[in-house]
């Protein structure tokens, strides 16, 4: 039941401005990328950091148990994806404007294929919105700044 509802949430698709995440390049799993955390900027997430800071789906595969202390936005992207590059400045701006209230994470689907497969990311950009309470929701495709801000205000900053 939980898996089905999570799949429904993740199935939101914005086809018109998305890239296929299949590049044909094989990148080894578990590439270690050093995470550099700068205040007010998006944070690059690895598999291990996702398990530690967002959701340990290895321990709770059937139930969403959010581990964060603030709502988060997770951008599944690739360096070669033009729509991903279009939304990057918007998410950077949100990270700065809502510093301390929302964390913005980035997951490179080419480097973190396992995480992308957990969320069945097939088109990018795919942006996961994680409120403090309740289930996360996924939006696929590039949206306008206004649309992202509306989601932030209506889904993430709700008391």
PyMOL CGO cylinders between C-alpha atoms (Angstrom):
from pymol import cmd
from pymol.cgo import CYLINDER

trace = [
    CYLINDER, 0.00, 0.00, 0.00, 2.74, 2.47, 1.00, 0.3, 1, 1, 1, 1, 1, 1,
    CYLINDER, 2.74, 2.47, 1.00, 4.82, 1.55, -2.02, 0.3, 1, 1, 1, 1, 1, 1,
    CYLINDER, 4.82, 1.55, -2.02, 1.82, 2.10, -4.29, 0.3, 1, 1, 1, 1, 1, 1,
    CYLINDER, 1.82, 2.10, -4.29, 1.06, 5.52, -2.81, 0.3, 1, 1, 1, 1, 1, 1,
    CYLINDER, 1.06, 5.52, -2.81, 4.72, 6.53, -3.08, 0.3, 1, 1, 1, 1, 1, 1,
    CYLINDER, 4.72, 6.53, -3.08, 4.70, 5.44, -6.72, 0.3, 1, 1, 1, 1, 1, 1,
    CYLINDER, 4.70, 5.44, -6.72, 1.59, 7.51, -7.36, 0.3, 1, 1, 1, 1, 1, 1,
    CYLINDER, 1.59, 7.51, -7.36, 3.22, 10.54, -5.78, 0.3, 1, 1, 1, 1, 1, 1,
    CYLINDER, 3.22, 10.54, -5.78, 6.35, 10.03, -7.83, 0.3, 1, 1, 1, 1, 1, 1,
    CYLINDER, 6.35, 10.03, -7.83, 4.38, 9.50, -11.04, 0.3, 1, 1, 1, 1, 1, 1,
    CYLINDER, 4.38, 9.50, -11.04, 3.70, 13.22, -11.52, 0.3, 1, 1, 1, 1, 1, 1,
    CYLINDER, 3.70, 13.22, -11.52, 5.16, 13.96, -14.93, 0.3, 1, 1, 1, 1, 1, 1,
    CYLINDER, 5.16, 13.96, -14.93, 6.03, 17.22, -16.69, 0.3, 1, 1, 1, 1, 1, 1,
    CYLINDER, 6.03, 17.22, -16.69, 7.01, 15.76, -20.03, 0.3, 1, 1, 1, 1, 1, 1,
    CYLINDER, 7.01, 15.76, -20.03, 7.36, 18.97, -21.99, 0.3, 1, 1, 1, 1, 1, 1,
    CYLINDER, 7.36, 18.97, -21.99, 10.59, 20.17, -20.41, 0.3, 1, 1, 1, 1, 1, 1,
    CYLINDER, 10.59, 20.17, -20.41, 12.40, 17.05, -19.27, 0.3, 1, 1, 1, 1, 1, 1,
    CYLINDER, 12.40, 17.05, -19.27, 15.48, 15.15, -20.41, 0.3, 1, 1, 1, 1, 1, 1,
    CYLINDER, 15.48, 15.15, -20.41, 15.84, 11.40, -20.51, 0.3, 1, 1, 1, 1, 1, 1,
    CYLINDER, 15.84, 11.40, -20.51, 18.26, 10.34, -17.79, 0.3, 1, 1, 1, 1, 1, 1,
    CYLINDER, 18.26, 10.34, -17.79, 19.76, 7.56, -19.91, 0.3, 1, 1, 1, 1, 1, 1,
    CYLINDER, 19.76, 7.56, -19.91, 23.11, 8.68, -21.26, 0.3, 1, 1, 1, 1, 1, 1,
    CYLINDER, 23.11, 8.68, -21.26, 24.56, 5.36, -22.33, 0.3, 1, 1, 1, 1, 1, 1,
    CYLINDER, 24.56, 5.36, -22.33, 27.66, 6.12, -20.25, 0.3, 1, 1, 1, 1, 1, 1,
    CYLINDER, 27.66, 6.12, -20.25, 28.48, 3.62, -17.56, 0.3, 1, 1, 1, 1, 1, 1,
    CYLINDER, 28.48, 3.62, -17.56, 29.63, 5.30, -14.38, 0.3, 1, 1, 1, 1, 1, 1,
    CYLINDER, 29.63, 5.30, -14.38, 30.62, 2.99, -11.53, 0.3, 1, 1, 1, 1, 1, 1,
    CYLINDER, 30.62, 2.99, -11.53, 28.29, 2.89, -8.53, 0.3, 1, 1, 1, 1, 1, 1,
    CYLINDER, 28.29, 2.89, -8.53, 29.52, 4.37, -5.30, 0.3, 1, 1, 1, 1, 1, 1,
    CYLINDER, 29.52, 4.37, -5.30, 31.72, 7.07, -6.80, 0.3, 1, 1, 1, 1, 1, 1,
    CYLINDER, 31.72, 7.07, -6.80, 32.90, 9.12, -3.88, 0.3, 1, 1, 1, 1, 1, 1,
    CYLINDER, 32.90, 9.12, -3.88, 32.22, 12.80, -4.37, 0.3, 1, 1, 1, 1, 1, 1,
    CYLINDER, 32.22, 12.80, -4.37, 33.35, 15.16, -1.68, 0.3, 1, 1, 1, 1, 1, 1,
    CYLINDER, 33.35, 15.16, -1.68, 30.42, 17.15, -0.42, 0.3, 1, 1, 1, 1, 1, 1,
    CYLINDER, 30.42, 17.15, -0.42, 31.13, 20.83, 0.02, 0.3, 1, 1, 1, 1, 1, 1,
    CYLINDER, 31.13, 20.83, 0.02, 28.53, 22.54, 2.16, 0.3, 1, 1, 1, 1, 1, 1,
    CYLINDER, 28.53, 22.54, 2.16, 28.23, 26.30, 1.78, 0.3, 1, 1, 1, 1, 1, 1,
    CYLINDER, 28.23, 26.30, 1.78, 25.58, 28.10, 3.79, 0.3, 1, 1, 1, 1, 1, 1,
    CYLINDER, 25.58, 28.10, 3.79, 22.61, 29.21, 1.68, 0.3, 1, 1, 1, 1, 1, 1,
    CYLINDER, 22.61, 29.21, 1.68, 23.54, 27.04, -1.31, 0.3, 1, 1, 1, 1, 1, 1,
    CYLINDER, 23.54, 27.04, -1.31, 22.26, 23.68, -2.57, 0.3, 1, 1, 1, 1, 1, 1,
    CYLINDER, 22.26, 23.68, -2.57, 24.06, 20.69, -1.07, 0.3, 1, 1, 1, 1, 1, 1,
    CYLINDER, 24.06, 20.69, -1.07, 25.29, 17.82, -3.25, 0.3, 1, 1, 1, 1, 1, 1,
    CYLINDER, 25.29, 17.82, -3.25, 24.00, 14.53, -1.79, 0.3, 1, 1, 1, 1, 1, 1,
    CYLINDER, 24.00, 14.53, -1.79, 25.53, 11.07, -2.06, 0.3, 1, 1, 1, 1, 1, 1,
    CYLINDER, 25.53, 11.07, -2.06, 23.75, 7.78, -1.41, 0.3, 1, 1, 1, 1, 1, 1,
    CYLINDER, 23.75, 7.78, -1.41, 25.16, 7.52, 2.13, 0.3, 1, 1, 1, 1, 1, 1,
    CYLINDER, 25.16, 7.52, 2.13, 24.24, 11.12, 2.96, 0.3, 1, 1, 1, 1, 1, 1,
    CYLINDER, 24.24, 11.12, 2.96, 20.71, 10.58, 1.65, 0.3, 1, 1, 1, 1, 1, 1,
    CYLINDER, 20.71, 10.58, 1.65, 20.32, 7.53, 3.92, 0.3, 1, 1, 1, 1, 1, 1,
    CYLINDER, 20.32, 7.53, 3.92, 21.66, 9.51, 6.88, 0.3, 1, 1, 1, 1, 1, 1,
    CYLINDER, 21.66, 9.51, 6.88, 19.88, 12.85, 6.34, 0.3, 1, 1, 1, 1, 1, 1,
    CYLINDER, 19.88, 12.85, 6.34, 16.68, 12.20, 4.38, 0.3, 1, 1, 1, 1, 1, 1,
    CYLINDER, 16.68, 12.20, 4.38, 15.25, 8.66, 4.42, 0.3, 1, 1, 1, 1, 1, 1,
    CYLINDER, 15.25, 8.66, 4.42, 16.84, 5.35, 5.32, 0.3, 1, 1, 1, 1, 1, 1,
    CYLINDER, 16.84, 5.35, 5.32, 14.92, 3.19, 2.87, 0.3, 1, 1, 1, 1, 1, 1,
    CYLINDER, 14.92, 3.19, 2.87, 17.25, 0.28, 3.65, 0.3, 1, 1, 1, 1, 1, 1,
    CYLINDER, 17.25, 0.28, 3.65, 15.79, 0.13, 7.19, 0.3, 1, 1, 1, 1, 1, 1,
    CYLINDER, 15.79, 0.13, 7.19, 12.26, 1.33, 6.26, 0.3, 1, 1, 1, 1, 1, 1,
    CYLINDER, 12.26, 1.33, 6.26, 11.61, 0.26, 2.65, 0.3, 1, 1, 1, 1, 1, 1,
    CYLINDER, 11.61, 0.26, 2.65, 7.82, 0.26, 3.02, 0.3, 1, 1, 1, 1, 1, 1,
    CYLINDER, 7.82, 0.26, 3.02, 7.38, 3.44, 5.05, 0.3, 1, 1, 1, 1, 1, 1,
    CYLINDER, 7.38, 3.44, 5.05, 8.55, 7.00, 4.44, 0.3, 1, 1, 1, 1, 1, 1,
    CYLINDER, 8.55, 7.00, 4.44, 10.36, 8.15, 7.60, 0.3, 1, 1, 1, 1, 1, 1,
    CYLINDER, 10.36, 8.15, 7.60, 11.84, 11.61, 7.06, 0.3, 1, 1, 1, 1, 1, 1,
    CYLINDER, 11.84, 11.61, 7.06, 15.05, 12.17, 9.02, 0.3, 1, 1, 1, 1, 1, 1,
    CYLINDER, 15.05, 12.17, 9.02, 15.51, 15.89, 8.36, 0.3, 1, 1, 1, 1, 1, 1,
    CYLINDER, 15.51, 15.89, 8.36, 15.03, 18.85, 10.66, 0.3, 1, 1, 1, 1, 1, 1,
    CYLINDER, 15.03, 18.85, 10.66, 13.67, 21.18, 7.97, 0.3, 1, 1, 1, 1, 1, 1,
    CYLINDER, 13.67, 21.18, 7.97, 11.67, 20.58, 4.78, 0.3, 1, 1, 1, 1, 1, 1,
    CYLINDER, 11.67, 20.58, 4.78, 13.83, 19.77, 1.76, 0.3, 1, 1, 1, 1, 1, 1,
    CYLINDER, 13.83, 19.77, 1.76, 13.85, 20.11, -1.98, 0.3, 1, 1, 1, 1, 1, 1,
    CYLINDER, 13.85, 20.11, -1.98, 15.86, 17.45, -3.82, 0.3, 1, 1, 1, 1, 1, 1,
    CYLINDER, 15.86, 17.45, -3.82, 16.87, 18.17, -7.41, 0.3, 1, 1, 1, 1, 1, 1,
    CYLINDER, 16.87, 18.17, -7.41, 17.64, 15.02, -9.44, 0.3, 1, 1, 1, 1, 1, 1,
    CYLINDER, 17.64, 15.02, -9.44, 19.74, 16.38, -12.30, 0.3, 1, 1, 1, 1, 1, 1,
    CYLINDER, 19.74, 16.38, -12.30, 22.61, 15.74, -14.72, 0.3, 1, 1, 1, 1, 1, 1,
    CYLINDER, 22.61, 15.74, -14.72, 25.34, 18.10, -15.86, 0.3, 1, 1, 1, 1, 1, 1,
    CYLINDER, 25.34, 18.10, -15.86, 24.43, 17.60, -19.55, 0.3, 1, 1, 1, 1, 1, 1,
    CYLINDER, 24.43, 17.60, -19.55, 20.69, 18.35, -19.10, 0.3, 1, 1, 1, 1, 1, 1,
    CYLINDER, 20.69, 18.35, -19.10, 19.65, 21.79, -20.41, 0.3, 1, 1, 1, 1, 1, 1,
    CYLINDER, 19.65, 21.79, -20.41, 16.33, 21.98, -18.48, 0.3, 1, 1, 1, 1, 1, 1,
    CYLINDER, 16.33, 21.98, -18.48, 18.31, 21.08, -15.33, 0.3, 1, 1, 1, 1, 1, 1,
    CYLINDER, 18.31, 21.08, -15.33, 20.60, 24.03, -16.00, 0.3, 1, 1, 1, 1, 1, 1,
    CYLINDER, 20.60, 24.03, -16.00, 17.52, 26.24, -16.46, 0.3, 1, 1, 1, 1, 1, 1,
    CYLINDER, 17.52, 26.24, -16.46, 16.15, 25.48, -12.99, 0.3, 1, 1, 1, 1, 1, 1,
    CYLINDER, 16.15, 25.48, -12.99, 19.51, 25.51, -11.16, 0.3, 1, 1, 1, 1, 1, 1,
    CYLINDER, 19.51, 25.51, -11.16, 19.51, 29.32, -10.62, 0.3, 1, 1, 1, 1, 1, 1,
    CYLINDER, 19.51, 29.32, -10.62, 15.92, 29.13, -9.34, 0.3, 1, 1, 1, 1, 1, 1,
    CYLINDER, 15.92, 29.13, -9.34, 16.83, 26.47, -6.78, 0.3, 1, 1, 1, 1, 1, 1,
    CYLINDER, 16.83, 26.47, -6.78, 19.97, 28.43, -5.85, 0.3, 1, 1, 1, 1, 1, 1,
    CYLINDER, 19.97, 28.43, -5.85, 17.77, 31.46, -5.18, 0.3, 1, 1, 1, 1, 1, 1,
    CYLINDER, 17.77, 31.46, -5.18, 15.35, 29.39, -3.08, 0.3, 1, 1, 1, 1, 1, 1,
    CYLINDER, 15.35, 29.39, -3.08, 18.28, 27.99, -1.06, 0.3, 1, 1, 1, 1, 1, 1,
    CYLINDER, 18.28, 27.99, -1.06, 19.45, 31.54, -0.29, 0.3, 1, 1, 1, 1, 1, 1,
    CYLINDER, 19.45, 31.54, -0.29, 16.00, 33.05, 0.38, 0.3, 1, 1, 1, 1, 1, 1,
    CYLINDER, 16.00, 33.05, 0.38, 14.86, 30.21, 2.64, 0.3, 1, 1, 1, 1, 1, 1,
    CYLINDER, 14.86, 30.21, 2.64, 18.17, 29.50, 4.36, 0.3, 1, 1, 1, 1, 1, 1,
    CYLINDER, 18.17, 29.50, 4.36, 17.45, 27.89, 7.73, 0.3, 1, 1, 1, 1, 1, 1,
    CYLINDER, 17.45, 27.89, 7.73, 13.85, 27.11, 6.73, 0.3, 1, 1, 1, 1, 1, 1,
    CYLINDER, 13.85, 27.11, 6.73, 14.38, 24.76, 3.77, 0.3, 1, 1, 1, 1, 1, 1,
    CYLINDER, 14.38, 24.76, 3.77, 17.37, 22.73, 2.61, 0.3, 1, 1, 1, 1, 1, 1,
    CYLINDER, 17.37, 22.73, 2.61, 17.99, 22.29, -1.11, 0.3, 1, 1, 1, 1, 1, 1,
    CYLINDER, 17.99, 22.29, -1.11, 19.82, 19.12, -2.09, 0.3, 1, 1, 1, 1, 1, 1,
    CYLINDER, 19.82, 19.12, -2.09, 21.11, 18.07, -5.50, 0.3, 1, 1, 1, 1, 1, 1,
    CYLINDER, 21.11, 18.07, -5.50, 21.57, 14.48, -6.66, 0.3, 1, 1, 1, 1, 1, 1,
    CYLINDER, 21.57, 14.48, -6.66, 23.50, 13.85, -9.87, 0.3, 1, 1, 1, 1, 1, 1,
    CYLINDER, 23.50, 13.85, -9.87, 21.67, 10.90, -11.47, 0.3, 1, 1, 1, 1, 1, 1,
    CYLINDER, 21.67, 10.90, -11.47, 24.77, 9.86, -13.42, 0.3, 1, 1, 1, 1, 1, 1,
    CYLINDER, 24.77, 9.86, -13.42, 26.76, 9.48, -10.20, 0.3, 1, 1, 1, 1, 1, 1,
    CYLINDER, 26.76, 9.48, -10.20, 23.95, 8.25, -7.94, 0.3, 1, 1, 1, 1, 1, 1,
    CYLINDER, 23.95, 8.25, -7.94, 22.06, 5.80, -10.14, 0.3, 1, 1, 1, 1, 1, 1,
    CYLINDER, 22.06, 5.80, -10.14, 20.90, 3.76, -7.16, 0.3, 1, 1, 1, 1, 1, 1,
    CYLINDER, 20.90, 3.76, -7.16, 19.13, 6.77, -5.63, 0.3, 1, 1, 1, 1, 1, 1,
    CYLINDER, 19.13, 6.77, -5.63, 17.60, 7.70, -8.99, 0.3, 1, 1, 1, 1, 1, 1,
    CYLINDER, 17.60, 7.70, -8.99, 16.25, 4.15, -9.33, 0.3, 1, 1, 1, 1, 1, 1,
    CYLINDER, 16.25, 4.15, -9.33, 14.73, 4.19, -5.82, 0.3, 1, 1, 1, 1, 1, 1,
    CYLINDER, 14.73, 4.19, -5.82, 12.61, 7.16, -6.93, 0.3, 1, 1, 1, 1, 1, 1,
    CYLINDER, 12.61, 7.16, -6.93, 12.15, 5.77, -10.45, 0.3, 1, 1, 1, 1, 1, 1,
    CYLINDER, 12.15, 5.77, -10.45, 13.61, 8.92, -11.99, 0.3, 1, 1, 1, 1, 1, 1,
    CYLINDER, 13.61, 8.92, -11.99, 13.39, 8.47, -15.75, 0.3, 1, 1, 1, 1, 1, 1,
    CYLINDER, 13.39, 8.47, -15.75, 13.24, 12.11, -16.81, 0.3, 1, 1, 1, 1, 1, 1,
    CYLINDER, 13.24, 12.11, -16.81, 15.17, 15.03, -15.46, 0.3, 1, 1, 1, 1, 1, 1,
    CYLINDER, 15.17, 15.03, -15.46, 14.96, 17.45, -13.92, 0.3, 1, 1, 1, 1, 1, 1,
    CYLINDER, 14.96, 17.45, -13.92, 12.89, 15.68, -11.30, 0.3, 1, 1, 1, 1, 1, 1,
    CYLINDER, 12.89, 15.68, -11.30, 12.41, 17.62, -8.10, 0.3, 1, 1, 1, 1, 1, 1,
    CYLINDER, 12.41, 17.62, -8.10, 11.29, 15.95, -4.88, 0.3, 1, 1, 1, 1, 1, 1,
    CYLINDER, 11.29, 15.95, -4.88, 9.53, 18.18, -2.34, 0.3, 1, 1, 1, 1, 1, 1,
    CYLINDER, 9.53, 18.18, -2.34, 9.73, 16.81, 1.20, 0.3, 1, 1, 1, 1, 1, 1,
    CYLINDER, 9.73, 16.81, 1.20, 7.57, 18.45, 3.88, 0.3, 1, 1, 1, 1, 1, 1,
    CYLINDER, 7.57, 18.45, 3.88, 8.22, 17.88, 7.57, 0.3, 1, 1, 1, 1, 1, 1,
    CYLINDER, 8.22, 17.88, 7.57, 5.01, 15.85, 7.87, 0.3, 1, 1, 1, 1, 1, 1,
    CYLINDER, 5.01, 15.85, 7.87, 3.34, 13.67, 5.29, 0.3, 1, 1, 1, 1, 1, 1,
    CYLINDER, 3.34, 13.67, 5.29, 4.54, 12.18, 2.05, 0.3, 1, 1, 1, 1, 1, 1,
    CYLINDER, 4.54, 12.18, 2.05, 6.97, 13.73, -0.42, 0.3, 1, 1, 1, 1, 1, 1,
    CYLINDER, 6.97, 13.73, -0.42, 5.83, 14.73, -3.90, 0.3, 1, 1, 1, 1, 1, 1,
    CYLINDER, 5.83, 14.73, -3.90, 7.77, 14.65, -7.16, 0.3, 1, 1, 1, 1, 1, 1,
    CYLINDER, 7.77, 14.65, -7.16, 7.57, 17.16, -9.99, 0.3, 1, 1, 1, 1, 1, 1,
    CYLINDER, 7.57, 17.16, -9.99, 9.21, 16.24, -13.30, 0.3, 1, 1, 1, 1, 1, 1,
    CYLINDER, 9.21, 16.24, -13.30, 10.28, 18.83, -15.83, 0.3, 1, 1, 1, 1, 1, 1,
    CYLINDER, 10.28, 18.83, -15.83, 11.40, 22.43, -15.58, 0.3, 1, 1, 1, 1, 1, 1,
    CYLINDER, 11.40, 22.43, -15.58, 8.88, 24.75, -13.95, 0.3, 1, 1, 1, 1, 1, 1,
    CYLINDER, 8.88, 24.75, -13.95, 8.85, 28.52, -13.62, 0.3, 1, 1, 1, 1, 1, 1,
    CYLINDER, 8.85, 28.52, -13.62, 10.24, 30.23, -10.55, 0.3, 1, 1, 1, 1, 1, 1,
    CYLINDER, 10.24, 30.23, -10.55, 6.68, 31.18, -9.57, 0.3, 1, 1, 1, 1, 1, 1,
    CYLINDER, 6.68, 31.18, -9.57, 5.59, 27.54, -9.70, 0.3, 1, 1, 1, 1, 1, 1,
    CYLINDER, 5.59, 27.54, -9.70, 8.47, 26.41, -7.47, 0.3, 1, 1, 1, 1, 1, 1,
    CYLINDER, 8.47, 26.41, -7.47, 7.77, 29.22, -5.00, 0.3, 1, 1, 1, 1, 1, 1,
    CYLINDER, 7.77, 29.22, -5.00, 4.09, 28.28, -4.90, 0.3, 1, 1, 1, 1, 1, 1,
    CYLINDER, 4.09, 28.28, -4.90, 5.00, 24.67, -4.03, 0.3, 1, 1, 1, 1, 1, 1,
    CYLINDER, 5.00, 24.67, -4.03, 7.42, 25.90, -1.35, 0.3, 1, 1, 1, 1, 1, 1,
    CYLINDER, 7.42, 25.90, -1.35, 4.78, 28.11, 0.26, 0.3, 1, 1, 1, 1, 1, 1,
    CYLINDER, 4.78, 28.11, 0.26, 1.84, 25.71, -0.06, 0.3, 1, 1, 1, 1, 1, 1,
    CYLINDER, 1.84, 25.71, -0.06, 3.54, 22.36, 0.66, 0.3, 1, 1, 1, 1, 1, 1,
    CYLINDER, 3.54, 22.36, 0.66, 6.80, 22.92, 2.50, 0.3, 1, 1, 1, 1, 1, 1,
    CYLINDER, 6.80, 22.92, 2.50, 6.25, 25.94, 4.74, 0.3, 1, 1, 1, 1, 1, 1,
    CYLINDER, 6.25, 25.94, 4.74, 2.83, 24.85, 6.00, 0.3, 1, 1, 1, 1, 1, 1,
    CYLINDER, 2.83, 24.85, 6.00, 2.70, 24.89, 9.81, 0.3, 1, 1, 1, 1, 1, 1,
]
cmd.load_cgo(trace, "trace")
